[in-house]
Amino acid sequence: MAEVAFAIPGDLASPTGGYVYDREVLARLPDLGVRAHHLPLPDSFPEPSEADLAETARRLAEAPAGAVLLVDGLAFGALPPALVAGLERPIVALVHHPLGLEPGLAPGRAAALLASERAALVHAPRVVVTSRATARILVEDFGLPMARVTIAEPGTEPAPRAHGTGSPVGLLAVGAVSPRKGFRVLVEALSGVRDLDWRLTIAGALDRAPDEAAALRAAIRAAGLGERVTLAGNIERADLDALYAAADVMVSPSLFEGYGMALAEALARGLPLVASTGGAAGDTVPDEAALKVPPGDAGALAEALRLMIEDEALRRARADAAWAAGQALPRWSDTARLIANVIREVAP
């Protein structure tokens, strides 16, 4: 039986998309004939201290003999190339999206992360990515051969179709509050459609980027939308499912997505979308299921929201297309099977 040590920085129980992906894969690998171990790494990545790098090197070196190392990209891209090269065992890097493409980074820091990740990936014989968009970036910008790259998109599970209410039109946005998610752009756009009857719920952790959460609250107050916008924070899965079920429209103003798991969950429930095309989001969401806008363009977002809120027939048509697309999305078992195949291919 092939064996893998899955090295993941931080709290595996975190509700954000990357950790959901890691949990789902880790849980399913044993059923696919791969003995899987969770190898926790320090939570300081992608900006580890020297002490955390030393601890990481120790933990990676002590992984079970003969096990393939599968390293989450949040850590892998920040590892010194010499550390990676010195591990002397098969390595698979899991790249959700390049670390240096995270919006909001200072230019120097972004450049340093891109250089670090590019150098580390040289030493990974295989790379798993979560979207076609990330694969394109690694091939076209990082120079990786496509033969080394496997696309394993996140899975979804069957879900009941959203029923909504329509009065007021319920808008839902999902994701931990961070600069990348573009929620302040959404507030700016909504200030331009205040004449319409809508309510917005943003469901996602408020403590991952406290400065951005404070700025979002200030933007909501300044726009006078405090009675119409709810910041639900980090909620339980059952509560999130209830929000999906009651929503009329999914809104994603994200500046960049490595895949957009919340977008896929919306499709699986037949929710029409108003979505930016940042990163992989343009690939994840079919044109017929959404109104798409350029990332960061509050004016275009406001126009799309107005159309979707005012036109019930448009919402129904986009919802039907979303439901059809959602039924064809991969399941988590498909995702894990692709990764299991890669592990077996590189196993000693």
N, C-alpha and C positions, 0 to 999 in steps of 0.2 A: 504494500500500500504506500502510495506517495505521501509525503509529510510536508507540512508547511508551518512556519512560524510567521504569524501576521503581526508585524510591528506597527503599532498605532499610538500616536502621541495623544496625551490628554485623556479625558473621560469618555470611555466608550458608550456610556449611557446618554451622552449629550443628544438632544433632539434634532440637531441640525443635519442637513442632507448628507454630508460626507460621512458622518458617524452612523446614520441610518444605513447607508450603503455598506459600510464595513461590518456592522452587526448582522445584516441579512446574509451577506456572503459567508461570514465566519460560521453562522449557524447551519448553513446548508452544505458546506464542503464535506463533512463526514458522510452524509447520505450519498455523496458522489464519489466515494472511495478515496478521499483525501483526509488523512489525520491532521487536524488543525489545532494549533495552539495560539492563544492570544498572548502577544508579547508587548506589555505596556511600556511606553516611552514617556519621558518627561513632558509636561504640558506647556513648555515654553516655546515650542516650535511654532512658527518658522524663525524665531529669533532666540535660539538657545544660547545659554551661557556656556563658558568653557567647561564648567563643572558638569552641566547637563550633557554636553557633547561627550565628555569622558564617560559619564554614566551610560549614555546611549551605546557607545562603542563596546562597553563591557557587556551590556545586555544582549546586543546583537551577536557578539562572539560566543556567548553562553547559550545560544539557541540550540535545540537538540541536534546532535550530530546527524548529518544526512538530510536535514530538513532544508527545503527551499526557503529563502527569506522573501516574503512579500511585504514591502514597505510602503505604507501610506505616503502619498506625495506631500502632505503637510510637513512631514519630517524629511523625506528623501531629498527633496529639492534643496534643503538647507544643510545637507551633510557634506563635509569636505570630501572632495574626490579621493584623497589618499585613504580616508577612513573606509569608503565604499570599496576601493580596490583591494584593501587589505583584508577584507572579510573572507576571501578565498572559498566562496560557496556560491551556488546559483542564486541570483537575485532577480526578483520581478518588482518593478516600480509600478505603483498604482497612482496615476495622475488624474485628479479630478479636474483641475485646470492649472496652468502655470502660475506659480506663486507671484511672480512679478507682474502679472496682469490684474491683480486685485486693485480696483479703483480706490483712489484716496491715498495711495502710497506716495511719498516724496520721490521725485524722479531718480535721485541717486540710489535710494533703497530699492526701487523697482528694478533698476539696471543691475544692481548687485545680486538680487534674487534670481533674475533671469540668467545671469552669468553662472551663478552657483548651480542652478538646476540643469543648465546645459552641460556643465562639466560633469555633474554627478551621473546624468543619464548615459554618458559614454560608457559607464561601467555596468549598466543594466542590460543583460542579454535580451530581456523581454520587457515590454512596457504595456500595461493595461491602461486604457483610457475610458472615460465614461461617456464620451460623445464623439460623433464624427467631427465636430468643430475642433475639439482638442486634438484629435488625430491629425487634422490638417495643419494645425499650428506646429505640432511637433515635427511633422515631415517637412513643411515648407519653411518654417522659421528656425527650427532647431537642427534640421538636417538629419533627422532619424530616418532610416530606411523603413518603409511601410511594412516590410516583412517582419520587423521586430515589434510591431504595434498590433495589439488586439483591442477591438472596440467591444466593450461589455457595458451596454447602457443599463441604467438602473431599472429595476423591475417595478411593477405595480401589482396589486392584488385586486380581484373582482370587488366591485363596490356598487351599491345601489345608485340609481340615477338621481341627481339633485332635483329637488322639487321647487325650490325658491318660493317667493311670495309675490314679487312684482310691485308691491305697494307698502312702503317705498321700495325702490330697486335696491336689493342688497348686494353691495360690492364686497369682495373678499380679497385680501392680499395676505400671502403667507411667506414668512421668512424671518430669521433673526435680524433685528434692526442693526444695520451697518451701512457705511457709505455706499457699498456696492449694490445694495438693494434699491436705492433710488426712491425711498419713500417720501423724501422732502420734495422731489420732483412731482410725485403724485399729489401731495397736498397743494402745491402750486397749481397743478392742473385742475384740481377739484374746486379751487377758489374761483375758477372761470366758469363753472357749471352750477353755481350755488342756487340758481333759479330753478333747478330741477329737483325732483323728489328722490333722494338717494340717502343711503347710510353706508359707511365704510367700516369694516373691522379689519385691523391688522393683527394677525396672529403670529407671534414669534418672540423669542427671547429679547429682553430689553437690557440685559446686563453684559452682553458680549462686546459692545462698543458704547460705553456709558455716555461719552461726549456726543455721539451721534443721536442717541436716544433723547438726550436733553435738547439737542438742536431740533429734533423732530417735534417734541412737545411744544417748543417755543414757536415753531412754524405753524402748528395747528392753532395755537392761541392767537398768533398774529393774524391769521387768516379768518379768525372768528368761526372756526369749524369745530369747536370743542364739543358741541352737542350732537354732532353728526359723525364724528370719527372716534372709534373706540380702539385703544391699544390693549389688546387682550393679554399680551405677554406670552410667556411660555406655558402652554396648556396641555392637559392630558390628551392622549390619542382619541378617546371617545368624544371629548369636547370638540376637538378639531374636526372629527368626522361629522358632528352635528352642524358645525359652521359650514362645511362643504355642502351638506344636504340642504341647508336653508338659504344658500346664496343664489343669486340670479346671475352674477357675472364675476369671473375671476380676473383680477387686475395684477399685472406684473410689470412694474416700471424699472426693473433691474438694469443696471448699467452693464453688467456682464454676468453670464451664467456658464458654468462648466457643463451643465445639462439642463437643469431646471426641474427638479423632482416634483415640486409643487405644481408645475405646469402639467406634468404627466398625470398627477393625481386629479387635477381638474378635468382633464380629458377623460379619464377613466370614469368620471361621474357625470359626463355630458354637460359640463359647464362651458358656456361661451367665454371667450377670453378677449381682453384688451391687453396686449403684451408688447413690450419692447423687443427689439431684435438683437440685444446685446449678447455677444458670445454665441453659445449654442442654442439660445432660445428660439432663434429664427428657424432652426432645423427641427427642434422638438415639437413646435406647434404648427400644424398644417394651416396653410393660408385660409382654407375654407372654414376653419373653426374659430377664426379670430379676426380682430382688427389689429394690425401691426403698426408700430410706430418706431422711429429711430430712438435709441437710448438717449436720455437726458433732454429730450425735446418736450417741454411742458405744454407748449402750444398745440403740437400734434396730438399729444396725449389727451388734452382737453377736448379737441375736436372728435377724437375717436370715442371718448367717454360719452359725449353728448349724443352721438349717433346711437350708441349701444343702449343708453338709458332711455332715449325717446322712442326708439323703434322696436316695438315688441316682436314684430315679424322678423326683423333682423336677428334679434336674440334667439328666437326659436330656430331659425335656419342654421345659425352658427352652433347652437346647442346640439342639433341633430348631427352635424358634421363632427363635432367634438366627441359625441357618444360613439359614433362609428369608428373614429380614429382610436379612441380609448380602448376599444375591444381588441385591437390588433397590437397593442403595446406588449413588450416582453414581460414575462413574470420573473420574480426573483430567482426561481429555479433555473431559468434560462441564463440569467446573469452569472450565477454561481457555476453553472456548467462550463461556460466559456473560460472562466478563470481556472477551474479545475483542470481543463485541458491544457492550459498554458503551464500550470504547475507540473503536470505529468511530463510535458515535453522537455522541461529543463531539469527535472529531478535526476540526481546521480544514479 
